[in-house]
């Protein structure tokens, strides 16, 4: 097996599209908006690209995506071979068994098992009354940050994503109480990954997350072919919400902080 740096978008995309929902974040990161923040590693056998790992540096902490649906031992070898090239501290999305690639002395803080879910039944979203959900704009940023501080302090929200026009919220008494947005969105590659979805504690259990998420999907479907998301495996209420909207679980992986 030979580990190399990858730079050919076409080669990378062709590999990632073999399992679109598993790699939907990485496909989106091929977009020109995200590409400058990416470093791509691959392993080849006999000239065939077998695995791809992505280090994304556009967030507050670098994030490694090392995911595989087969030949896990080869991905483990790739991860081990690039570990010395990675930052001293980074977040990681890892398929099962990849922790064997950590170097001696690494400190590992697990953030739990997560599911990758993909929208496989588009009709479910169109059945939801989303009239209460409104698009959020730049001037809503202070209110949105207040919501995240109150209900989702560990969010991955980047203010610049508001410019996509793909954040939808529900307001009550001039307070935003629920929101759904995107982590990754690419018209060019026709994919989107939902994220930063939350509802204020006092307003949960009323179907608000379902409404804003459905509105977001309705806005996305004319411009993308695939919509995915990540959710913690023990977040049963969120999983039930997404399943009701037509999502299904497609993979399991672990999130952890290294270093």
C-alpha positions in Angstrom: 0.0 0.0 0.0 1.3 3.5 -0.9 0.1 6.6 1.0 0.1 9.8 -1.0 -1.2 13.4 -1.0 -4.1 13.8 -3.3 -4.9 16.9 -5.4 -7.0 15.7 -8.3 -10.6 16.7 -7.6 -12.0 14.3 -10.2 -10.1 11.4 -8.8 -11.2 12.2 -5.2 -14.8 12.8 -6.2 -15.1 9.5 -8.1 -13.9 7.6 -5.1 -16.1 9.5 -2.6 -19.3 9.0 -4.7 -19.0 5.2 -4.3 -20.7 5.8 -1.0 -22.2 9.3 -1.1 -23.9 9.4 2.3 -20.8 8.1 4.1 -18.7 10.8 2.5 -21.2 13.6 2.0 -19.2 16.1 4.1 -16.0 15.4 2.1 -17.8 15.7 -1.3 -19.1 19.1 -0.2 -15.6 20.1 0.8 -14.5 19.7 -2.8 -16.4 22.9 -3.5 -14.3 26.0 -4.1 -15.7 27.6 -0.9 -14.2 24.8 1.3 -11.3 23.5 -0.9 -8.6 25.9 0.3 -9.0 24.6 3.8 -8.6 20.9 2.8 -5.7 18.5 2.8 -6.4 15.1 1.2 -4.5 11.8 1.9 -5.0 8.6 0.0 -3.8 5.0 -0.2 -3.3 3.2 -3.4 -2.6 -0.4 -4.3 -1.6 -1.1 -7.9 -2.6 2.4 -8.9 -6.2 1.9 -7.5 -7.3 4.5 -4.9 -8.5 2.5 -2.0 -9.1 5.0 0.8 -9.3 8.8 1.3 -8.8 10.8 4.5 -9.5 14.5 4.7 -8.1 17.1 7.1 -10.3 20.2 7.1 -8.7 23.3 8.7 -11.5 25.8 8.2 -13.1 25.3 11.6 -12.0 26.4 15.0 -10.1 23.2 15.4 -8.8 21.0 12.5 -11.0 18.0 11.8 -10.0 14.7 10.3 -12.5 12.6 8.4 -11.2 9.0 8.1 -14.2 6.8 7.2 -14.4 3.5 5.4 -17.2 1.0 4.7 -14.8 -1.8 3.8 -11.2 -2.9 4.1 -10.9 -1.2 7.5 -7.4 -2.6 8.1 -6.2 -0.7 5.0 -7.7 2.6 6.3 -6.1 1.9 9.7 -2.7 1.6 7.9 -3.4 4.9 6.1 -4.3 6.6 9.3 -1.2 5.3 11.0 1.0 6.4 8.1 -0.2 10.0 8.2 -0.5 10.5 11.9 2.9 12.3 12.1 1.6 14.8 9.5 -1.4 15.8 11.5 -1.7 18.6 14.0 -0.9 18.0 17.7 -4.5 18.6 18.5 -7.5 17.8 16.2 -11.0 16.5 16.1 -11.7 13.3 14.3 -14.5 11.3 12.7 -13.3 7.7 12.7 -14.7 4.4 11.5 -14.5 1.6 14.0 -11.0 0.3 14.7 -9.1 3.3 13.5 -8.0 4.3 17.0 -5.2 1.7 16.6 -3.5 4.3 14.5 -2.9 6.7 17.3 0.7 7.3 18.3 2.0 6.5 21.7 1.3 9.5 24.0 -1.9 10.6 22.2 -4.6 11.7 24.5 -8.0 10.6 23.3 -11.3 12.2 24.4 -14.2 10.3 23.0 -17.3 12.3 22.0 -19.3 9.1 21.5 -20.7 6.9 18.8 -22.6 8.8 16.0 -24.8 7.9 13.1 -24.6 9.1 9.6 -28.1 9.5 8.2 -29.2 10.2 4.6 -32.5 11.5 3.2 -33.9 8.6 1.3 -37.6 9.5 1.3 -37.9 13.1 0.0 -41.7 13.1 0.1 -41.8 13.2 3.9 -40.4 16.7 4.1 -43.0 18.1 1.7 -45.8 16.9 3.9 -44.8 19.2 6.8 -46.4 22.6 7.4 -43.3 24.8 7.6 -45.0 28.2 7.4 -43.8 29.2 10.8 -40.1 28.8 9.9 -38.4 31.9 8.4 -35.0 32.3 6.7 -32.4 33.9 9.0 -30.1 36.8 7.9 -26.9 38.5 9.0 -28.8 40.8 11.4 -30.1 37.7 13.3 -26.6 36.6 14.2 -26.6 38.0 17.9 -29.9 36.2 18.5 -28.7 33.0 16.9 -25.5 33.0 19.0 -27.6 33.5 22.1 -29.7 30.5 21.2 -26.6 28.3 20.7 -25.1 29.5 24.0 -28.4 28.5 25.8 -29.1 25.2 24.1 -26.1 24.0 22.1 -22.8 25.3 23.4 -20.8 22.7 21.6 -22.0 23.8 18.2 -20.0 24.0 15.0 -21.7 27.1 13.7 -19.7 29.4 11.4 -21.3 32.8 11.0 -20.4 33.0 7.3 -22.8 30.1 6.7 -25.7 32.5 7.2 -24.8 34.0 3.8 -26.1 30.8 2.1 -29.6 31.7 3.1 -30.0 28.2 4.4 -30.6 28.8 8.1 -34.2 28.7 9.2 -35.6 29.6 12.6 -38.8 29.8 14.6 -39.4 32.9 16.7 -41.6 33.2 19.8 -42.0 36.6 21.6 -39.0 38.0 19.6 -36.8 35.2 20.7 -35.5 32.5 18.4 -36.4 29.2 19.9 -35.4 26.7 17.2 -33.1 26.6 14.2 -31.8 24.3 11.5 -28.9 25.0 9.1 -26.1 23.5 7.1 -22.6 22.5 7.8 -21.7 21.9 4.2 -23.6 23.0 1.0 -22.4 22.8 -2.6 -24.5 23.6 -5.6 -21.6 22.5 -7.8 -21.5 19.0 -6.3 -25.2 19.0 -5.4 -24.8 17.8 -1.8 -25.7 19.3 1.6 -25.0 18.2 5.2 -27.4 19.6 7.8 -26.2 20.8 11.1 -26.4 23.2 14.1 -30.0 22.1 14.6 -31.2 22.9 18.1 -34.3 24.0 20.1 -34.3 25.9 23.4 -34.8 23.5 26.3 -38.2 25.1 27.3 -39.6 24.6 23.8 -38.6 21.0 23.2 -41.1 18.3 22.5 -43.3 20.5 20.4 -42.1 19.5 16.9 -40.2 22.7 16.3 -37.0 21.0 15.2 -39.0 18.9 12.8 -40.5 22.1 11.3 -37.3 24.0 10.8 -35.5 20.9 9.5 -38.3 20.1 7.0 -38.2 23.8 5.8 -34.5 23.6 5.3 -34.8 20.4 3.3 -37.5 21.9 1.2 -35.2 24.8 0.4 -32.3 22.5 -0.5 -34.0 19.9 -2.6 -34.2 22.0 -5.8 -30.4 22.4 -5.9 -29.0 19.2 -4.4 -29.4 15.5 -5.0 -28.3 14.2 -1.6 -28.8 15.5 1.9 -27.1 13.9 4.9 -26.4 14.7 8.6 -24.6 13.4 11.6 -26.3 12.7 15.0 -25.1 11.2 18.3 -26.3 7.6 18.6 -27.9 8.2 22.0 -29.9 11.3 20.9 -33.1 9.3 20.4 -35.4 12.3 20.1 -33.3 13.8 17.2 -33.1 10.4 15.5 -36.9 10.0 15.7 -37.3 13.5 14.2 -35.0 12.8 11.3 -36.6 9.4 10.6 -40.0 11.0 10.5 -38.7 13.3 7.8 -37.4 10.5 5.6 -33.8 10.0 6.8 -32.3 6.6 7.5 -29.1 5.5 9.2 -26.4 4.6 6.8 -23.2 4.3 8.9 -21.8 4.3 12.4 -18.6 6.1 13.5 -16.9 7.7 16.5 -16.1 11.3 17.1 -13.2 12.1 19.3 -10.7 14.9 20.3 -7.1 14.0 19.9 -4.2 15.7 21.7 
